[in-house]
């Protein structure tokens, strides 16, 4: 399972990425589910990490551009 890392964002709580499967994992504040976005190129993961506003980047470049599924089982964010 991918390790989730907390991020400083009003919207996103934690994110993670699996290069082998190209899956981007996202957990949002106030939600106990994890969203798994499919076929996300590594460039988007790198750009998300470097973005000044993680939430804005996520909304503009990930949401609506990649298919996703909602799952319950993902490692909790590292503290």
Backbone atoms as SQL, in Angstrom:
CREATE TABLE atoms (id INTEGER PRIMARY KEY, chain TEXT, resi INTEGER, resn TEXT, atom TEXT, x REAL, y REAL, z REAL);
INSERT INTO atoms VALUES
  (1, 'A', 1, 'UNK', 'N', 0.839, -1.180, 0.000),
  (2, 'A', 1, 'UNK', 'CA', 0.000, 0.000, 0.000),
  (3, 'A', 1, 'UNK', 'C', 0.886, 1.246, 0.000),
  (4, 'A', 2, 'UNK', 'N', 0.434, 2.283, -0.642),
  (5, 'A', 2, 'UNK', 'CA', 1.201, 3.528, -0.758),
  (6, 'A', 2, 'UNK', 'C', 1.161, 4.308, 0.557),
  (7, 'A', 3, 'UNK', 'N', 2.264, 4.973, 0.863),
  (8, 'A', 3, 'UNK', 'CA', 2.306, 5.841, 2.036),
  (9, 'A', 3, 'UNK', 'C', 1.738, 7.203, 1.670),
  (10, 'A', 4, 'UNK', 'N', 0.837, 7.672, 2.502),
  (11, 'A', 4, 'UNK', 'CA', 0.234, 8.986, 2.305),
  (12, 'A', 4, 'UNK', 'C', 1.032, 10.009, 3.111),
  (13, 'A', 5, 'UNK', 'N', 1.241, 11.185, 2.515),
  (14, 'A', 5, 'UNK', 'CA', 1.960, 12.254, 3.197),
  (15, 'A', 5, 'UNK', 'C', 1.024, 13.436, 3.403),
  (16, 'A', 6, 'UNK', 'N', 0.975, 13.978, 4.622),
  (17, 'A', 6, 'UNK', 'CA', 0.134, 15.148, 4.869),
  (18, 'A', 6, 'UNK', 'C', 0.613, 16.340, 4.041),
  (19, 'A', 7, 'UNK', 'N', -0.334, 17.168, 3.619),
  (20, 'A', 7, 'UNK', 'CA', 0.002, 18.377, 2.872),
  (21, 'A', 7, 'UNK', 'C', -0.674, 19.580, 3.518),
  (22, 'A', 8, 'UNK', 'N', -0.064, 20.745, 3.322),
  (23, 'A', 8, 'UNK', 'CA', -0.635, 21.989, 3.836),
  (24, 'A', 8, 'UNK', 'C', -1.650, 22.488, 2.809),
  (25, 'A', 9, 'UNK', 'N', -2.912, 22.236, 3.098),
  (26, 'A', 9, 'UNK', 'CA', -3.976, 22.618, 2.177),
  (27, 'A', 9, 'UNK', 'C', -5.282, 22.708, 2.952),
  (28, 'A', 10, 'UNK', 'N', -6.150, 23.618, 2.533),
  (29, 'A', 10, 'UNK', 'CA', -7.471, 23.700, 3.162),
  (30, 'A', 10, 'UNK', 'C', -8.366, 22.565, 2.688),
  (31, 'A', 11, 'UNK', 'N', -8.061, 22.000, 1.535),
  (32, 'A', 11, 'UNK', 'CA', -8.907, 20.981, 0.928),
  (33, 'A', 11, 'UNK', 'C', -8.321, 19.577, 1.062),
  (34, 'A', 12, 'UNK', 'N', -7.065, 19.432, 0.684),
  (35, 'A', 12, 'UNK', 'CA', -6.400, 18.131, 0.729),
  (36, 'A', 12, 'UNK', 'C', -5.801, 17.883, 2.110),
  (37, 'A', 13, 'UNK', 'N', -5.972, 16.664, 2.596),
  (38, 'A', 13, 'UNK', 'CA', -5.375, 16.290, 3.873),
  (39, 'A', 13, 'UNK', 'C', -4.034, 15.588, 3.645),
  (40, 'A', 14, 'UNK', 'N', -4.028, 14.639, 2.683),
  (41, 'A', 14, 'UNK', 'CA', -2.824, 13.857, 2.422),
  (42, 'A', 14, 'UNK', 'C', -2.858, 13.325, 0.997),
  (43, 'A', 15, 'UNK', 'N', -1.668, 13.096, 0.444),
  (44, 'A', 15, 'UNK', 'CA', -1.552, 12.548, -0.906),
  (45, 'A', 15, 'UNK', 'C', -0.455, 11.491, -0.934),
  (46, 'A', 16, 'UNK', 'N', -0.526, 10.635, -1.944),
  (47, 'A', 16, 'UNK', 'CA', 0.503, 9.624, -2.151),
  (48, 'A', 16, 'UNK', 'C', 0.508, 9.225, -3.612),
  (49, 'A', 17, 'UNK', 'N', 1.588, 8.594, -4.040),
  (50, 'A', 17, 'UNK', 'CA', 1.705, 8.222, -5.452),
  (51, 'A', 17, 'UNK', 'C', 2.462, 6.913, -5.572),
  (52, 'A', 18, 'UNK', 'N', 1.991, 6.067, -6.476),
  (53, 'A', 18, 'UNK', 'CA', 2.660, 4.805, -6.779),
  (54, 'A', 18, 'UNK', 'C', 3.145, 4.885, -8.225),
  (55, 'A', 19, 'UNK', 'N', 4.441, 5.062, -8.408),
  (56, 'A', 19, 'UNK', 'CA', 5.006, 5.205, -9.759),
  (57, 'A', 19, 'UNK', 'C', 4.778, 3.967, -10.622),
  (58, 'A', 20, 'UNK', 'N', 4.831, 2.817, -9.997),
  (59, 'A', 20, 'UNK', 'CA', 4.687, 1.572, -10.755),
  (60, 'A', 20, 'UNK', 'C', 3.302, 1.456, -11.391),
  (61, 'A', 21, 'UNK', 'N', 2.273, 1.811, -10.644),
  (62, 'A', 21, 'UNK', 'CA', 0.896, 1.700, -11.147),
  (63, 'A', 21, 'UNK', 'C', 0.359, 3.022, -11.680),
  (64, 'A', 22, 'UNK', 'N', 1.116, 4.116, -11.455),
  (65, 'A', 22, 'UNK', 'CA', 0.703, 5.472, -11.864),
  (66, 'A', 22, 'UNK', 'C', -0.620, 5.880, -11.218),
  (67, 'A', 23, 'UNK', 'N', -0.785, 5.514, -9.950),
  (68, 'A', 23, 'UNK', 'CA', -1.984, 5.880, -9.201),
  (69, 'A', 23, 'UNK', 'C', -1.651, 6.986, -8.214),
  (70, 'A', 24, 'UNK', 'N', -2.501, 8.009, -8.214),
  (71, 'A', 24, 'UNK', 'CA', -2.383, 9.130, -7.285),
  (72, 'A', 24, 'UNK', 'C', -3.471, 8.979, -6.230),
  (73, 'A', 25, 'UNK', 'N', -3.077, 8.958, -4.976),
  (74, 'A', 25, 'UNK', 'CA', -4.002, 8.776, -3.862),
  (75, 'A', 25, 'UNK', 'C', -4.227, 10.119, -3.182),
  (76, 'A', 26, 'UNK', 'N', -5.476, 10.422, -2.870),
  (77, 'A', 26, 'UNK', 'CA', -5.796, 11.696, -2.219),
  (78, 'A', 26, 'UNK', 'C', -6.854, 11.484, -1.144),
  (79, 'A', 27, 'UNK', 'N', -6.612, 12.103, -0.008),
  (80, 'A', 27, 'UNK', 'CA', -7.587, 12.105, 1.081),
  (81, 'A', 27, 'UNK', 'C', -7.898, 13.563, 1.383),
  (82, 'A', 28, 'UNK', 'N', -9.181, 13.858, 1.536),
  (83, 'A', 28, 'UNK', 'CA', -9.635, 15.227, 1.745),
  (84, 'A', 28, 'UNK', 'C', -10.050, 15.439, 3.194),
  (85, 'A', 29, 'UNK', 'N', -9.909, 16.670, 3.676),
  (86, 'A', 29, 'UNK', 'CA', -10.345, 16.994, 5.033),
  (87, 'A', 29, 'UNK', 'C', -11.836, 16.691, 5.170),
  (88, 'A', 30, 'UNK', 'N', -12.211, 16.096, 6.292),
  (89, 'A', 30, 'UNK', 'CA', -13.616, 15.808, 6.566),
  (90, 'A', 30, 'UNK', 'C', -14.161, 14.591, 5.845),
  (91, 'A', 31, 'UNK', 'N', -13.295, 13.803, 5.218),
  (92, 'A', 31, 'UNK', 'CA', -13.737, 12.622, 4.479),
  (93, 'A', 31, 'UNK', 'C', -12.873, 11.440, 4.896),
  (94, 'A', 32, 'UNK', 'N', -13.504, 10.317, 5.217),
  (95, 'A', 32, 'UNK', 'CA', -12.733, 9.163, 5.655),
  (96, 'A', 32, 'UNK', 'C', -12.434, 8.186, 4.515),
  (97, 'A', 33, 'UNK', 'N', -12.669, 8.594, 3.297),
  (98, 'A', 33, 'UNK', 'CA', -12.389, 7.767, 2.121),
  (99, 'A', 33, 'UNK', 'C', -11.138, 8.289, 1.424),
  (100, 'A', 34, 'UNK', 'N', -10.534, 7.435, 0.621),
  (101, 'A', 34, 'UNK', 'CA', -9.387, 7.822, -0.188),
  (102, 'A', 34, 'UNK', 'C', -9.767, 7.710, -1.651),
  (103, 'A', 35, 'UNK', 'N', -9.432, 8.730, -2.401),
  (104, 'A', 35, 'UNK', 'CA', -9.700, 8.748, -3.837),
  (105, 'A', 35, 'UNK', 'C', -8.423, 8.320, -4.553),
  (106, 'A', 36, 'UNK', 'N', -8.567, 7.360, -5.462),
  (107, 'A', 36, 'UNK', 'CA', -7.420, 6.837, -6.194),
  (108, 'A', 36, 'UNK', 'C', -7.603, 7.183, -7.668),
  (109, 'A', 37, 'UNK', 'N', -6.765, 8.081, -8.158),
  (110, 'A', 37, 'UNK', 'CA', -6.829, 8.542, -9.547),
  (111, 'A', 37, 'UNK', 'C', -5.917, 7.674, -10.405),
  (112, 'A', 38, 'UNK', 'N', -6.441, 7.203, -11.536),
  (113, 'A', 38, 'UNK', 'CA', -5.768, 6.232, -12.396),
  (114, 'A', 38, 'UNK', 'C', -4.918, 6.898, -13.477),
  (115, 'A', 39, 'UNK', 'N', -3.823, 6.249, -13.839),
  (116, 'A', 39, 'UNK', 'CA', -2.973, 6.640, -14.974),
  (117, 'A', 39, 'UNK', 'C', -2.486, 8.080, -14.917),
  (118, 'A', 40, 'UNK', 'N', -2.085, 8.513, -13.734),
  (119, 'A', 40, 'UNK', 'CA', -1.567, 9.867, -13.557),
  (120, 'A', 40, 'UNK', 'C', -0.061, 9.848, -13.848),
  (121, 'A', 41, 'UNK', 'N', 0.391, 10.587, -14.854),
  (122, 'A', 41, 'UNK', 'CA', 1.825, 10.607, -15.174),
  (123, 'A', 41, 'UNK', 'C', 2.658, 11.159, -14.014),
  (124, 'A', 42, 'UNK', 'N', 3.886, 10.673, -13.869),
  (125, 'A', 42, 'UNK', 'CA', 4.762, 11.149, -12.792),
  (126, 'A', 42, 'UNK', 'C', 4.958, 12.665, -12.793),
  (127, 'A', 43, 'UNK', 'N', 4.903, 13.286, -13.959),
  (128, 'A', 43, 'UNK', 'CA', 5.063, 14.744, -14.050),
  (129, 'A', 43, 'UNK', 'C', 3.997, 15.477, -13.230),
  (130, 'A', 44, 'UNK', 'N', 2.765, 14.948, -13.216),
  (131, 'A', 44, 'UNK', 'CA', 1.691, 15.576, -12.438),
  (132, 'A', 44, 'UNK', 'C', 1.949, 15.422, -10.940),
  (133, 'A', 45, 'UNK', 'N', 2.479, 14.280, -10.530),
  (134, 'A', 45, 'UNK', 'CA', 2.806, 14.053, -9.123),
  (135, 'A', 45, 'UNK', 'C', 3.894, 15.040, -8.681),
  (136, 'A', 46, 'UNK', 'N', 4.912, 15.185, -9.500),
  (137, 'A', 46, 'UNK', 'CA', 6.000, 16.109, -9.184),
  (138, 'A', 46, 'UNK', 'C', 5.479, 17.549, -9.112),
  (139, 'A', 47, 'UNK', 'N', 4.644, 17.926, -10.077),
  (140, 'A', 47, 'UNK', 'CA', 4.083, 19.281, -10.098),
  (141, 'A', 47, 'UNK', 'C', 3.199, 19.528, -8.881),
  (142, 'A', 48, 'UNK', 'N', 2.438, 18.536, -8.464),
  (143, 'A', 48, 'UNK', 'CA', 1.596, 18.676, -7.269),
  (144, 'A', 48, 'UNK', 'C', 2.462, 18.937, -6.049),
  (145, 'A', 49, 'UNK', 'N', 3.551, 18.212, -5.925),
  (146, 'A', 49, 'UNK', 'CA', 4.436, 18.393, -4.781),
  (147, 'A', 49, 'UNK', 'C', 5.056, 19.797, -4.754),
  (148, 'A', 50, 'UNK', 'N', 5.311, 20.364, -5.923),
  (149, 'A', 50, 'UNK', 'CA', 5.955, 21.673, -6.011),
  (150, 'A', 50, 'UNK', 'C', 4.976, 22.851, -6.009),
  (151, 'A', 51, 'UNK', 'N', 3.703, 22.573, -6.176),
  (152, 'A', 51, 'UNK', 'CA', 2.698, 23.635, -6.293),
  (153, 'A', 51, 'UNK', 'C', 2.588, 24.452, -5.001),
  (154, 'A', 52, 'UNK', 'N', 2.467, 25.764, -5.158),
  (155, 'A', 52, 'UNK', 'CA', 2.261, 26.636, -3.999),
  (156, 'A', 52, 'UNK', 'C', 0.921, 26.338, -3.341),
  (157, 'A', 53, 'UNK', 'N', -0.102, 26.110, -4.159),
  (158, 'A', 53, 'UNK', 'CA', -1.423, 25.752, -3.656),
  (159, 'A', 53, 'UNK', 'C', -1.755, 24.341, -4.135),
  (160, 'A', 54, 'UNK', 'N', -1.585, 23.375, -3.258),
  (161, 'A', 54, 'UNK', 'CA', -1.832, 21.972, -3.613),
  (162, 'A', 54, 'UNK', 'C', -3.292, 21.752, -4.009),
  (163, 'A', 55, 'UNK', 'N', -4.206, 22.370, -3.255),
  (164, 'A', 55, 'UNK', 'CA', -5.630, 22.208, -3.534),
  (165, 'A', 55, 'UNK', 'C', -6.022, 22.777, -4.891),
  (166, 'A', 56, 'UNK', 'N', -5.515, 23.959, -5.208),
  (167, 'A', 56, 'UNK', 'CA', -5.821, 24.568, -6.506),
  (168, 'A', 56, 'UNK', 'C', -5.247, 23.747, -7.653),
  (169, 'A', 57, 'UNK', 'N', -4.015, 23.295, -7.494),
  (170, 'A', 57, 'UNK', 'CA', -3.411, 22.462, -8.534),
  (171, 'A', 57, 'UNK', 'C', -4.239, 21.197, -8.734),
  (172, 'A', 58, 'UNK', 'N', -4.616, 20.579, -7.632),
  (173, 'A', 58, 'UNK', 'CA', -5.376, 19.333, -7.698),
  (174, 'A', 58, 'UNK', 'C', -6.696, 19.541, -8.430),
  (175, 'A', 59, 'UNK', 'N', -7.406, 20.612, -8.083),
  (176, 'A', 59, 'UNK', 'CA', -8.692, 20.884, -8.725),
  (177, 'A', 59, 'UNK', 'C', -8.536, 21.192, -10.209),
  (178, 'A', 60, 'UNK', 'N', -7.495, 21.917, -10.567),
  (179, 'A', 60, 'UNK', 'CA', -7.317, 22.320, -11.963),
  (180, 'A', 60, 'UNK', 'C', -6.788, 21.198, -12.852),
  (181, 'A', 61, 'UNK', 'N', -5.861, 20.398, -12.332),
  (182, 'A', 61, 'UNK', 'CA', -5.151, 19.448, -13.188),
  (183, 'A', 61, 'UNK', 'C', -5.497, 17.976, -12.978),
  (184, 'A', 62, 'UNK', 'N', -6.047, 17.621, -11.824),
  (185, 'A', 62, 'UNK', 'CA', -6.335, 16.205, -11.554),
  (186, 'A', 62, 'UNK', 'C', -7.836, 15.918, -11.665),
  (187, 'A', 63, 'UNK', 'N', -8.631, 16.632, -10.881),
  (188, 'A', 63, 'UNK', 'CA', -10.079, 16.410, -10.875),
  (189, 'A', 63, 'UNK', 'C', -10.646, 16.679, -12.274),
  (190, 'A', 64, 'UNK', 'N', -11.403, 15.737, -12.777),
  (191, 'A', 64, 'UNK', 'CA', -12.022, 15.878, -14.089),
  (192, 'A', 64, 'UNK', 'C', -11.141, 15.433, -15.246),
  (193, 'A', 65, 'UNK', 'N', -9.852, 15.244, -14.985),
  (194, 'A', 65, 'UNK', 'CA', -8.935, 14.822, -16.043),
  (195, 'A', 65, 'UNK', 'C', -8.527, 13.352, -15.943),
  (196, 'A', 66, 'UNK', 'N', -8.717, 12.764, -14.767),
  (197, 'A', 66, 'UNK', 'CA', -8.342, 11.369, -14.562),
  (198, 'A', 66, 'UNK', 'C', -9.497, 10.622, -13.896),
  (199, 'A', 67, 'UNK', 'N', -9.714, 9.394, -14.332),
  (200, 'A', 67, 'UNK', 'CA', -10.732, 8.553, -13.702),
  (201, 'A', 67, 'UNK', 'C', -10.261, 8.201, -12.298),
  (202, 'A', 68, 'UNK', 'N', -11.231, 7.993, -11.413),
  (203, 'A', 68, 'UNK', 'CA', -10.876, 7.651, -10.041),
  (204, 'A', 68, 'UNK', 'C', -11.839, 6.624, -9.474),
  (205, 'A', 69, 'UNK', 'N', -11.405, 6.022, -8.372),
  (206, 'A', 69, 'UNK', 'CA', -12.261, 5.153, -7.575),
  (207, 'A', 69, 'UNK', 'C', -12.099, 5.569, -6.123),
  (208, 'A', 70, 'UNK', 'N', -13.086, 5.262, -5.315),
  (209, 'A', 70, 'UNK', 'CA', -13.054, 5.604, -3.903),
  (210, 'A', 70, 'UNK', 'C', -12.830, 4.314, -3.120),
  (211, 'A', 71, 'UNK', 'N', -11.841, 4.333, -2.222),
  (212, 'A', 71, 'UNK', 'CA', -11.509, 3.144, -1.446),
  (213, 'A', 71, 'UNK', 'C', -11.466, 3.483, 0.038),
  (214, 'A', 72, 'UNK', 'N', -11.539, 2.439, 0.862),
  (215, 'A', 72, 'UNK', 'CA', -11.459, 2.596, 2.314),
  (216, 'A', 72, 'UNK', 'C', -10.076, 2.277, 2.842),
  (217, 'A', 73, 'UNK', 'N', -9.362, 1.355, 2.189),
  (218, 'A', 73, 'UNK', 'CA', -8.124, 0.830, 2.744),
  (219, 'A', 73, 'UNK', 'C', -6.882, 1.475, 2.137),
  (220, 'A', 74, 'UNK', 'N', -6.355, 2.447, 2.834),
  (221, 'A', 74, 'UNK', 'CA', -5.084, 3.057, 2.473),
  (222, 'A', 74, 'UNK', 'C', -4.380, 3.390, 3.778),
  (223, 'A', 75, 'UNK', 'N', -3.070, 3.256, 3.785),
  (224, 'A', 75, 'UNK', 'CA', -2.323, 3.555, 5.004),
  (225, 'A', 75, 'UNK', 'C', -2.620, 4.974, 5.464),
  (226, 'A', 76, 'UNK', 'N', -2.762, 5.179, 6.762),
  (227, 'A', 76, 'UNK', 'CA', -3.041, 6.532, 7.269),
  (228, 'A', 76, 'UNK', 'C', -1.870, 7.468, 6.997),
  (229, 'A', 77, 'UNK', 'N', -2.137, 8.776, 6.948),
  (230, 'A', 77, 'UNK', 'CA', -1.040, 9.734, 6.714),
  (231, 'A', 77, 'UNK', 'C', 0.062, 9.596, 7.757),
  (232, 'A', 78, 'UNK', 'N', 1.300, 9.669, 7.309),
  (233, 'A', 78, 'UNK', 'CA', 2.434, 9.636, 8.231),
  (234, 'A', 78, 'UNK', 'C', 2.447, 10.936, 9.021),
  (235, 'A', 79, 'UNK', 'N', 2.761, 10.838, 10.280),
  (236, 'A', 79, 'UNK', 'CA', 2.806, 12.052, 11.118),
  (237, 'A', 79, 'UNK', 'C', 4.211, 12.536, 11.297);
